Each structure stands twice: as C-alpha cells, then as structure tokens.
Amino acid sequence: MNKSFLSFTLLLIPALLFSQNNTKLLNEIQKLNSDEAMKHATWSICVMPVKKDTILYEYNSNISLTPASTMKIATTGAALSLLGKDFMFETKLQYDGTFDTSTGTIEGNLYITGGGDPTLESEYFKNKEASGTILERWAKVLQSKGVKKITGNVIGDAGIFDYNMTPGEWVWGDMGNYYGAGASGLSYHDDKYTILYKSGAAGSPTSITAFKPEIKGLELNNNVIANGTEDNAYIYGSPYTYYRTAQGTIPANRIDYEVDGAMPDPALFCADEFTKALKKNGILISKKATTIRELKESKTYSKSDKHTLYIHFSPTLDSIIRFTNLKSINLFAESILKYLSYKKSGYGTEAEGTAIVTDFWRNKGVDVSGFFMNDGCGLARSNVMTTKTQAQILRVMAKDKNFTTFYNSLPVAGKSGSLGGLCVGTLAENNLHAKSGYMNRARGYAGYVKNKKGETLCFSLLANNYDCTPTEMKRKLEKLMVALAE
C-alpha cells in the first residue's frame, strides 16, 4: 500500500465502524481519485444515514463545488417546508374604472395580475379535457360575467417580482435558450417559443419554416448549420429584446426540427394573446396589449384601484415541484424562489429568495459554510456548495412532514428522468432517488439510496473540471452510486 492510498484510507476509517460491506465503495472512490480524467478535477462525496447525524463516507466533503441543477434540492426542499405541499399560486383578472353590468362595458383597463405562477399554459400541465388555451377559457369566464366591451387596454402585470427576469450571474450563452428563461411575475407558455427548422445536407445552411407560437416583433438572425446528430444550436438574446441570433448545428436532412428559445417578454405575450382571445369571443377591445413595465418606462402608468373579476389557482406545489426536480425545470425553480421572497416582503427578488433559502437551512442546523447561492435552479456558475451541505439538507428533509412529496419528486435510477438510463440491473435500480446536475465541466447527483440492510442513506456526489466527456463522467459517478446500494 503506497503512502497516498494510506492517507486517503485513513480519512475513511470512521466509516469502517458502520459497515463491513464497504470494500467496493472504497475501491470505487480510490479508482476515481486516481483516474487520469480527474487529474485537473476537484470532486467530492459525502454519505450520511438519515437516522443519525454522522458521516459514513466522505472525500473532500468541505470543498465548495459548482452543484449545477442539484441546487434545486435546496430550493424545492425549503419551499415545501415553508409553503406546504398544497400551496397554490393565484393569477387574478382585474379591472380599473367602472363596470356597467347593464351594457357589459368596462370603462377602464383589464389586468392580468400575475401571482408568480409558472404553470400558465405550461406543457407539463395541459388540461386534456378542456378545450382551447387557458386564455380562451378565461375569455369565456368574462363573457359569462357579462363583459362585452373594454374601453382601455389589456395590461399584463408582472410586478409581483422584480423585472430582472434572469439573475445577473447567468451567462450570455444561456439566457436566450429555453432553459435560460427567467422568472416573470406573469409567466406564460413556459416562457418559451419553438423554432421549426428545415435542414439539408451536412455543412449546408438551415432555414426556418415557422415559430410556435408566433411572437410579434421577434426577429431572428439564423446562422445554424446542418451537422452532427444532436441539437447543438444556441439562441442569443436578452430579456425584453426582440432581436435574436441563432448559431451552432442541428442534424442534417430534417423537417420541422425543433429548437426552443426563451420568450423576450412573457407578460406582454400573455396580454397580447388574451386580447386575441377576448376578441375571438366577441368582447370588443380597441387598444393594444401592454404591460405595467412598458407603461412605467413610457411614464404613462398611473396607479388605480383594481377590482377582481376572477381568480385562477395553479396546480398544487407538490405537483409543480415534482416536475421541477424530475424534469429539472429552471423556470419553476426560479419562480418558487422569488415567491418565497414575495411572501416575506411583498416583492420577489432573487437576492432575498436566496437569502431566505440559505437562512432556512442554517436554522435547521445545516452547515452552510461554503454555501453560496446565486439562483434557485443551479444555472449560475457562481453557485457553490459542499457535498456535506447537500447531504445534511437531504437528511433534514427526511424528517420533514413533506418528505414523501420531496422524495417522490426525485428521478429514480433505471426508471425516470435523468436517471432513467443509469444503474440498470443493479441494486440501485428502482431504489436510488436523486437529483442530477449537469453543465459544462460540472456534474453531480444528490439523493437517497437503501443499502442491503434496508438502511436509507443520503448522499451527494459532485465533480468539477474533469478532463473526460460528460457521458464518461456520468458513468464514473454511476459506479459510485451502484456501490452505495451494495
């Protein structure tokens, strides 16, 4: 046994007291530690039993690393505990001025007052039994209440959250893409649109056949080339701007190949679509759609009393968090984070939201030294946390009354989400529940697994700046997760 291996093993001696069946895990840890692909990398593991505040296995567990989307366990766990699994967002249809019920005329403006709900017309919450979009159904609701004419504007009000939809720490290469859609106080259609591409022979330019949905004023400079076998096209553009550039590659010889981008202004798009839906249902409105933000920028906004005509309730938080973790939806995580801020102060901001989550875990006894949170979803590279912090968060959640909801929201090895192709045919299959995280040169997993004795362990695995491909890194970490189950 060489000196470096002896020193490494001594770090793990306390773990030997808890289990005799640990040889494989120790071997896999040592293999990864000496792997050539990890020569320039930093990586860490921390394993704890849910029933005891002690570390069974650890390596570099106090080193701060980029967690990528495993950050979502901190956000969703805190939100479940603070808001409760039955919490629902509210979106209100309101008007100012007067409503003459005898003529059906609203002498004033109609407002869509956002409540931070990220699920309005979301692909994940389609009502298969209902006809039309949610906006068309809202139009019928107003029609049933006798509304026939609106003399003012349809105004999208996203003011529950700050207007900086994307955190300052997000990078330019992410913001224009669907996964970089930031949280609006009035989100709609997952805050994204789809570009339909036609591609020819490899190396040739592509052409755009359509946008779904069509967004008024959107202009796209298309530099995407046909090449490769995957979607490697990226869209560049910032919130509230309608000029976008797309570059990269998509597979050759495709028709209606889909690439998704982040919607410039979800609140304005929602107001514009609602105006169309009202007209479609025979409600007269002559003025164009707008938003509170636009009115404030043009200095034409004047605050007035609002009267509520209808309140729409979102699906319950447990179902929203299920998709947040299972599908790793950044928009959902960011909206939840900002709502925590709104609930506390009446105005949702990223900075206050991250402070609330950090303080929540600190007050639960989690060691948050080395935990620096800059968004709720993990897209910011400036996010860092230790595997010890993650394992402790998971252990605290195991004692929370909403644990079952949280546990069931995590992808299952060999069965669902990002873990669907992992650990198949091993003791981890259909056993290990974990949130995965991935961005360029950062990969990780954090969750729960039962060992052969039936004991539930919580674990965190993070690796940054490895020299191999993302797929190769995934397989290396998979071996550790299988060893945990064994």
Backbone torsions as a table, in degrees:
resi	resn	phi	psi	omega
1	MET	NA	125.6	-178.4
2	ASN	-81.0	168.1	-172.8
3	LYS	-64.2	-40.2	-178.1
4	SER	-65.7	-39.5	178.7
5	PHE	-66.6	-38.7	179.4
6	LEU	-62.2	-43.9	-179.7
7	SER	-64.3	-40.5	179.8
8	PHE	-63.8	-42.8	-177.6
9	THR	-67.0	-37.1	-179.8
10	LEU	-59.5	-29.7	177.2
11	LEU	-62.9	-25.4	-173.6
12	LEU	-104.2	3.2	-176.3
13	ILE	-56.0	-41.3	178.3
14	PRO	-56.1	-31.1	-179.3
15	ALA	-66.2	-29.7	-177.6
16	LEU	-63.1	-23.1	-178.7
17	LEU	-73.8	-18.4	-174.3
18	PHE	-96.9	-19.5	-176.6
19	SER	-157.4	139.0	174.4
20	GLN	-90.6	-14.5	-175.8
21	ASN	-98.0	57.5	-173.6
22	ASN	-119.9	1.6	-173.6
23	THR	-59.2	-44.3	-177.0
24	LYS	-63.9	-43.3	-179.7
25	LEU	-63.5	-45.0	178.8
26	LEU	-61.2	-39.8	178.6
27	ASN	-64.1	-41.7	-179.0
28	GLU	-68.3	-37.0	176.6
29	ILE	-62.9	-45.1	-179.8
30	GLN	-65.8	-38.8	178.4
31	LYS	-60.5	-46.5	-179.1
32	LEU	-66.1	-38.5	-178.1
33	ASN	-64.3	-30.0	-178.8
34	SER	-102.1	3.6	-179.6
35	ASP	-65.0	136.1	-179.2
36	GLU	-60.4	-31.2	-179.9
37	ALA	-68.1	-15.6	-178.5
38	MET	-101.5	10.8	-176.1
39	LYS	-56.9	-39.3	-179.0
40	HIS	-107.9	7.7	-174.0
41	ALA	-92.9	163.0	166.7
42	THR	-122.5	129.9	-179.7
43	TRP	-142.3	164.8	-173.4
44	SER	-155.1	152.2	173.9
45	ILE	-140.8	143.3	173.0
46	CYS	-144.6	129.0	-178.8
47	VAL	-127.2	130.5	179.1
48	MET	-134.3	149.2	170.1
49	PRO	-78.9	145.0	-178.4
50	VAL	-70.3	-21.5	-174.3
51	LYS	-93.3	-3.9	-177.3
52	LYS	-145.2	135.6	-178.0
53	ASP	-82.0	74.0	179.7
54	THR	-149.3	155.2	179.3
55	ILE	-96.0	123.7	177.3
56	LEU	-82.1	-46.6	179.9
57	TYR	-139.3	143.8	174.6
58	GLU	-158.2	151.2	170.1
59	TYR	-149.7	122.0	-178.4
60	ASN	58.0	30.4	-172.1
61	SER	-70.2	-9.1	176.7
62	ASN	-106.3	10.5	177.9
63	ILE	-90.2	129.6	178.5
64	SER	-78.1	128.0	-178.8
65	LEU	-131.9	159.1	175.3
66	THR	-70.8	119.6	-174.0
67	PRO	-88.3	-12.7	-172.4
68	ALA	51.3	-138.9	-172.1
69	SER	-74.4	-4.8	172.5
70	THR	-66.5	-12.8	173.5
71	MET	-57.4	-27.7	-176.2
72	LYS	-61.5	-22.5	178.6
73	ILE	-66.8	-33.8	178.5
74	ALA	-68.2	-42.7	-177.9
75	THR	-70.7	-51.0	-174.9
76	THR	-71.3	-34.9	177.8
77	GLY	-63.8	-46.4	178.8
78	ALA	-63.5	-42.4	-178.3
79	ALA	-63.7	-42.0	178.1
80	LEU	-60.1	-42.5	-178.4
81	SER	-71.4	-39.2	-176.1
82	LEU	-80.5	-36.3	-176.3
83	LEU	-100.7	-28.3	-176.5
84	GLY	89.4	148.9	-174.6
85	LYS	-67.2	-20.3	-177.5
86	ASP	-94.1	2.9	179.0
87	PHE	-59.8	143.1	176.1
88	MET	-132.8	137.4	172.3
89	PHE	-71.4	153.9	177.9
90	GLU	-121.7	133.8	172.2
91	THR	-120.2	129.4	-173.8
92	LYS	-112.8	139.8	168.7
93	LEU	-98.9	117.6	-174.3
94	GLN	-132.8	164.0	175.7
95	TYR	-137.1	155.5	168.6
96	ASP	-111.1	175.1	-176.9
97	GLY	78.2	-136.9	-177.1
98	THR	-128.5	157.3	176.7
99	PHE	-126.5	107.4	178.1
100	ASP	-86.1	102.4	-175.7
101	THR	-68.7	-20.8	-179.9
102	SER	-72.7	-32.0	179.3
103	THR	-107.0	-12.3	-178.4
104	GLY	75.7	21.0	-174.9
105	THR	-102.9	127.3	170.1
106	ILE	-95.6	111.4	176.4
107	GLU	-86.8	82.9	-176.3
108	GLY	159.0	-158.8	-176.5
109	ASN	-104.5	154.0	173.6
110	LEU	-107.8	130.2	-176.5
111	TYR	-112.8	138.1	164.5
112	ILE	-100.9	101.1	-174.5
113	THR	-91.9	104.0	-175.6
114	GLY	-68.6	145.9	177.3
115	GLY	-118.3	18.8	179.7
116	GLY	86.0	4.8	-177.1
117	ASP	-68.8	117.8	179.3
118	PRO	-88.1	3.7	-171.4
119	THR	-103.3	2.7	-178.6
120	LEU	-62.9	117.6	-178.1
121	GLU	56.8	33.3	177.7
122	SER	-75.7	143.6	177.3
123	GLU	-64.3	-21.2	-178.2
124	TYR	-84.0	-11.4	-176.9
125	PHE	-131.2	37.1	177.6
126	LYS	-65.2	130.9	175.8
127	ASN	-89.5	101.0	-174.7
128	LYS	-67.6	-22.8	-178.1
129	GLU	-86.7	-18.9	-178.0
130	ALA	-89.5	148.0	179.1
131	SER	-98.1	144.5	177.5
132	GLY	74.8	177.8	177.8
133	THR	-78.1	168.8	178.1
134	ILE	-63.6	-31.5	179.1
135	LEU	-69.3	-37.0	176.4
136	GLU	-66.7	-35.0	176.7
137	ARG	-70.3	-36.1	175.9
138	TRP	-64.4	-38.9	178.9
139	ALA	-60.3	-39.8	178.4
140	LYS	-67.5	-34.2	176.8
141	VAL	-62.2	-46.8	179.4
142	LEU	-65.4	-37.0	177.1
143	GLN	-61.1	-41.1	179.2
144	SER	-67.5	-22.4	177.9
145	LYS	-89.5	5.0	174.7
146	GLY	90.9	8.8	179.5
147	VAL	-73.7	125.4	179.8
148	LYS	-122.8	-23.3	-175.4
149	LYS	-151.4	140.9	175.8
150	ILE	-126.2	121.5	-175.6
151	THR	-83.4	-17.9	-178.1
152	GLY	-102.4	-146.5	-178.1
153	ASN	-101.9	159.9	161.0
154	VAL	-89.6	122.9	-172.3
155	ILE	-120.0	123.8	174.6
156	GLY	-84.7	123.7	-177.8
157	ASP	-112.2	104.1	179.6
158	ALA	-104.7	18.6	-170.3
159	GLY	-72.7	-2.3	175.3
160	ILE	-63.6	-30.4	177.5
161	PHE	-114.3	161.3	173.4
162	ASP	-66.1	160.2	-174.3
163	TYR	-84.6	-3.0	173.1
164	ASN	-80.5	86.9	-173.6
165	MET	-64.0	-35.7	-178.6
166	THR	-105.1	133.5	177.7
167	PRO	-58.4	148.1	-178.4
168	GLY	-63.1	-20.0	-177.9
169	GLU	-86.3	-6.1	177.1
170	TRP	-73.6	148.4	-176.2
171	VAL	-92.7	158.4	-176.7
172	TRP	-58.5	-35.9	-177.5
173	GLY	-69.5	-11.3	-179.3
174	ASP	-101.6	-33.9	-164.8
175	MET	-62.2	-32.7	-177.3
176	GLY	-83.8	-7.6	-177.2
177	ASN	-94.4	161.6	-173.5
178	TYR	-56.5	-37.4	-178.0
179	TYR	-75.7	-10.1	176.6
180	GLY	-102.5	18.6	175.6
181	ALA	-73.7	118.9	-177.5
182	GLY	-81.4	172.9	-176.0
183	ALA	-83.6	120.9	174.2
184	SER	-104.0	149.1	174.8
185	GLY	-63.9	-21.2	174.1
186	LEU	-130.5	87.9	177.4
187	SER	-87.2	153.4	179.0
188	TYR	-156.1	138.3	175.5
189	HIS	60.2	39.0	-178.2
190	ASP	57.3	19.9	179.0
191	ASP	53.3	34.2	-178.6
192	LYS	-140.1	161.8	174.0
193	TYR	-133.3	164.6	-177.4
194	THR	-120.4	133.0	173.5
195	ILE	-98.0	127.7	176.6
196	LEU	-97.9	120.8	-175.4
197	TYR	-108.2	150.6	167.8
198	LYS	-118.9	126.8	-179.4
199	SER	-121.8	150.0	178.5
200	GLY	-110.5	-136.2	-178.0
201	ALA	-67.7	154.2	179.2
202	ALA	-55.7	132.8	-179.8
203	GLY	93.1	-8.3	-178.2
204	SER	-93.4	157.1	177.2
205	PRO	-66.1	156.1	175.8
206	THR	-102.1	166.2	174.9
207	SER	-129.4	154.1	-179.9
208	ILE	-98.8	127.6	-179.6
209	THR	-97.4	-28.0	-178.7
210	ALA	-170.0	165.1	170.1
211	PHE	-119.2	137.7	176.4
212	LYS	-128.7	117.8	-14.1
213	PRO	-75.2	167.5	176.1
214	GLU	-74.7	133.1	-179.3
215	ILE	-115.2	120.9	-176.9
216	LYS	-58.9	127.4	175.2
217	GLY	87.8	-6.6	-177.9
218	LEU	-71.2	128.3	178.8
219	GLU	-124.5	127.2	-175.4
220	LEU	-121.1	123.6	172.6
221	ASN	-89.8	107.7	-171.7
222	ASN	-96.3	115.3	176.3
223	ASN	-120.0	22.6	-176.8
224	VAL	-78.1	137.0	-178.3
225	ILE	-113.7	149.0	174.8
226	ALA	-78.4	121.0	179.4
227	ASN	-177.4	154.2	175.5
228	GLY	75.5	-169.5	-175.8
229	THR	-122.4	-0.1	-177.0
230	GLU	-130.7	171.0	175.6
231	ASP	-79.5	103.9	174.9
232	ASN	-120.4	33.2	176.9
233	ALA	-94.5	138.3	-179.1
234	TYR	-128.2	141.3	-179.0
235	ILE	-109.0	134.4	-178.2
236	TYR	-115.6	129.4	178.7
237	GLY	170.3	152.6	-176.4
238	SER	-107.0	163.9	178.6
239	PRO	-56.1	143.1	176.1
240	TYR	71.4	3.9	175.2
241	THR	-109.3	143.2	-171.4
242	TYR	-109.8	5.7	173.6
243	TYR	-101.4	123.7	-177.3
244	ARG	-127.0	151.7	173.7
245	THR	-121.7	132.3	176.7
246	ALA	-116.3	132.4	177.2
247	GLN	-147.3	166.1	-175.8
248	GLY	117.4	-151.3	-176.2
249	THR	-136.7	153.7	168.6
250	ILE	-132.8	161.7	-179.6
251	PRO	-57.1	149.6	179.9
252	ALA	-74.8	157.5	172.0
253	ASN	56.3	51.1	178.1
254	ARG	-119.5	151.0	175.1
255	ILE	-121.3	134.0	-179.4
256	ASP	55.3	44.5	176.0
257	TYR	-76.5	129.9	-170.9
258	GLU	-96.0	130.7	172.1
259	VAL	-129.6	127.5	-173.9
260	ASP	-100.9	139.5	178.7
261	GLY	-124.5	165.5	178.8
262	ALA	-83.7	130.4	-180.0
263	MET	-65.9	134.1	-177.9
264	PRO	-60.9	-45.1	-175.8
265	ASP	-145.6	89.0	-176.6
266	PRO	-58.4	-38.5	-178.2
267	ALA	-64.6	-41.2	178.9
268	LEU	-68.9	-41.5	178.7
269	PHE	-62.1	-42.2	179.1
270	CYS	-61.6	-44.9	179.9
271	ALA	-63.7	-39.7	179.9
272	ASP	-66.8	-43.1	178.2
273	GLU	-66.6	-34.2	178.7
274	PHE	-69.5	-36.0	175.6
275	THR	-59.0	-44.2	177.9
276	LYS	-62.4	-41.9	-178.6
277	ALA	-66.1	-37.7	177.8
278	LEU	-63.9	-45.3	179.6
279	LYS	-63.8	-38.4	178.9
280	LYS	-61.1	-30.1	-179.9
281	ASN	-97.2	17.7	171.9
282	GLY	82.0	11.9	177.5
283	ILE	-91.4	122.0	-175.1
284	LEU	-78.0	132.8	174.9
285	ILE	-155.2	124.5	-172.3
286	SER	-102.2	-21.5	-176.4
287	LYS	-89.8	156.5	-177.2
288	LYS	-78.6	160.1	177.7
289	ALA	-72.5	150.2	177.8
290	THR	-154.0	-174.3	179.2
291	THR	-134.6	161.8	174.8
292	ILE	-58.7	-40.8	-178.9
293	ARG	-59.8	-45.8	179.7
294	GLU	-63.8	-41.3	-179.9
295	LEU	-64.8	-38.3	177.7
296	LYS	-67.6	-39.1	179.9
297	GLU	-65.7	-35.1	179.2
298	SER	-88.7	1.8	178.5
299	LYS	57.9	37.1	177.4
300	THR	-115.4	8.2	-178.7
301	TYR	-87.4	133.8	173.2
302	SER	-132.2	126.5	-177.3
303	LYS	-68.6	139.1	-179.8
304	SER	-145.3	162.4	177.6
305	ASP	-69.1	139.2	-179.9
306	LYS	-115.0	147.1	178.9
307	HIS	-121.3	134.4	-172.9
308	THR	-89.9	128.5	176.5
309	LEU	-98.2	-33.6	-173.6
310	TYR	-160.3	144.1	175.5
311	ILE	-121.6	126.0	175.4
312	HIS	-100.7	131.8	179.1
313	PHE	-105.4	137.3	179.8
314	SER	-75.0	169.8	166.6
315	PRO	-58.8	161.1	-178.7
316	THR	-68.2	157.0	-174.8
317	LEU	-60.1	-34.2	-179.2
318	ASP	-60.0	-39.2	179.7
319	SER	-73.8	-33.6	177.6
320	ILE	-66.7	-43.4	179.7
321	ILE	-68.8	-31.0	176.0
322	ARG	-57.5	-46.8	178.6
323	PHE	-72.6	-33.7	179.0
324	THR	-56.1	-46.0	-177.5
325	ASN	-85.9	-39.8	-177.9
326	LEU	-67.3	-43.1	-178.0
327	LYS	-102.4	-1.2	179.4
328	SER	53.3	57.8	-176.5
329	ILE	-89.0	109.4	-177.5
330	ASN	-62.5	-41.8	-179.6
331	LEU	-56.7	-43.6	-179.0
332	PHE	-63.6	-45.2	-179.1
333	ALA	-63.1	-41.8	-179.6
334	GLU	-67.2	-38.5	179.1
335	SER	-66.5	-41.5	177.7
336	ILE	-62.6	-43.7	-179.7
337	LEU	-60.7	-47.7	-178.8
338	LYS	-67.5	-30.4	178.6
339	TYR	-67.4	-35.8	176.4
340	LEU	-57.8	-39.0	177.1
341	SER	-66.8	-45.4	178.9
342	TYR	-59.2	-42.5	-179.0
343	LYS	-61.2	-33.9	-178.0
344	LYS	-80.0	-43.4	-170.6
345	SER	-120.0	-8.0	-177.9
346	GLY	87.7	6.8	179.3
347	TYR	-154.6	121.2	-172.6
348	GLY	-88.4	118.8	176.3
349	THR	-128.8	155.1	178.9
350	GLU	-63.5	-45.1	-175.3
351	ALA	-62.4	-44.8	-179.7
352	GLU	-69.7	-37.0	179.1
353	GLY	-60.8	-45.3	-179.8
354	THR	-67.3	-34.1	177.6
355	ALA	-66.5	-39.3	179.0
356	ILE	-62.9	-45.6	-179.3
357	VAL	-64.7	-45.0	179.8
358	THR	-61.4	-45.0	179.6
359	ASP	-65.6	-35.0	179.2
360	PHE	-59.0	-48.8	-177.8
361	TRP	-71.6	-35.3	176.7
362	ARG	-60.2	-44.3	-179.0
363	ASN	-69.3	-17.1	175.8
364	LYS	-88.6	2.7	178.2
365	GLY	92.6	6.2	178.5
366	VAL	-76.3	137.7	176.2
367	ASP	-76.1	104.1	-177.2
368	VAL	-100.3	12.6	171.9
369	SER	-66.5	134.0	-175.8
370	GLY	83.9	5.5	179.2
371	PHE	-106.5	111.5	179.0
372	PHE	-124.6	111.7	-171.2
373	MET	-107.8	123.9	-178.6
374	ASN	-121.1	0.2	169.3
375	ASP	-161.6	-179.6	-177.8
376	GLY	-99.3	-11.8	-171.6
377	CYS	-109.4	-21.1	-179.8
378	GLY	101.0	4.7	-178.0
379	LEU	-74.3	-25.3	179.5
380	ALA	-74.0	127.2	178.6
381	ARG	-70.7	-16.5	178.9
382	SER	-78.1	-8.7	171.6
383	ASN	-65.6	133.7	170.0
384	VAL	-143.5	147.9	174.2
385	MET	-157.9	164.7	-179.3
386	THR	-97.5	158.5	175.6
387	THR	-68.2	-27.3	175.4
388	LYS	-63.4	-44.8	177.6
389	THR	-60.2	-45.5	-179.4
390	GLN	-63.4	-44.0	180.0
391	ALA	-63.0	-38.4	178.5
392	GLN	-67.9	-38.7	175.8
393	ILE	-59.0	-45.8	180.0
394	LEU	-63.1	-39.3	179.5
395	ARG	-66.6	-41.9	177.6
396	VAL	-63.2	-41.7	-179.9
397	MET	-63.2	-29.9	-179.6
398	ALA	-64.7	-17.9	178.8
399	LYS	-101.8	-2.7	-177.8
400	ASP	-79.5	147.7	-179.2
401	LYS	-64.8	-18.4	178.6
402	ASN	-98.9	17.7	-175.6
403	PHE	-59.7	-44.0	-177.9
404	THR	-56.9	-43.5	177.2
405	THR	-61.3	-45.9	-179.8
406	PHE	-63.4	-47.9	-178.4
407	TYR	-59.7	-43.8	-178.0
408	ASN	-72.9	-13.1	178.3
409	SER	-81.9	-14.9	-176.0
410	LEU	-83.4	140.2	175.3
411	PRO	-56.5	149.8	-177.0
412	VAL	-111.6	131.3	-178.0
413	ALA	-56.8	129.2	178.4
414	GLY	76.1	1.5	-173.3
415	LYS	-129.7	-42.2	-169.5
416	SER	-147.8	160.0	174.9
417	GLY	55.3	-146.3	-177.6
418	SER	-70.9	-9.6	178.5
419	LEU	-99.9	3.6	-174.8
420	GLY	-57.6	-31.6	-178.8
421	GLY	-101.7	9.9	-176.3
422	LEU	-104.6	149.1	170.5
423	CYS	62.5	22.5	-179.0
424	VAL	-66.3	133.4	179.0
425	GLY	79.5	14.5	179.4
426	THR	-120.9	176.8	178.3
427	LEU	-69.6	-14.4	178.2
428	ALA	-81.9	-21.5	-178.9
429	GLU	-61.3	132.3	-179.9
430	ASN	58.5	21.0	-177.9
431	ASN	-127.0	-52.1	-176.8
432	LEU	-78.0	124.6	176.2
433	HIS	-113.4	123.0	-176.1
434	ALA	-155.2	149.4	170.3
435	LYS	-89.0	129.5	177.1
436	SER	-95.5	162.5	174.8
437	GLY	-144.7	137.9	178.1
438	TYR	-151.3	133.7	163.2
439	MET	-150.9	175.8	-175.6
440	ASN	-53.6	119.4	179.1
441	ARG	63.3	26.1	174.0
442	ALA	-146.1	125.0	178.0
443	ARG	-142.4	146.6	179.7
444	GLY	-164.7	168.0	177.2
445	TYR	-143.7	140.5	177.6
446	ALA	-145.3	125.9	-178.2
447	GLY	178.4	-145.5	-173.2
448	TYR	-130.2	150.1	174.3
449	VAL	-152.2	145.1	174.6
450	LYS	-96.4	134.6	177.9
451	ASN	-86.5	-175.3	-176.7
452	LYS	-62.1	-26.7	179.5
453	LYS	-81.6	-5.0	-177.8
454	GLY	86.1	8.5	178.3
455	GLU	-81.6	135.1	178.4
456	THR	-87.6	125.9	177.8
457	LEU	-110.8	144.9	170.0
458	CYS	-108.3	141.2	-173.1
459	PHE	-144.2	158.0	172.6
460	SER	-139.5	134.2	177.2
461	LEU	-129.3	122.2	177.6
462	LEU	-133.5	138.8	177.7
463	ALA	-138.4	131.2	-179.8
464	ASN	-126.5	144.5	170.5
465	ASN	61.2	40.7	174.7
466	TYR	-79.1	160.4	-175.3
467	ASP	-95.7	-8.7	-177.8
468	CYS	-91.4	-179.3	177.7
469	THR	-74.3	160.1	177.0
470	PRO	-57.0	-39.6	-179.7
471	THR	-65.7	-41.0	178.4
472	GLU	-64.4	-38.6	178.6
473	MET	-66.0	-38.4	178.1
474	LYS	-59.7	-42.8	-179.1
475	ARG	-68.7	-32.0	177.7
476	LYS	-67.6	-43.3	179.0
477	LEU	-70.8	-29.8	176.6
478	GLU	-59.3	-39.9	179.9
479	LYS	-61.8	-37.1	177.0
480	LEU	-66.9	-39.8	-179.5
481	MET	-67.6	-38.4	176.8
482	VAL	-63.5	-42.6	178.6
483	ALA	-62.7	-33.6	177.1
484	LEU	-61.9	-42.1	179.8
485	ALA	-68.5	-26.2	-176.0
486	GLU	-92.5	NA	NA
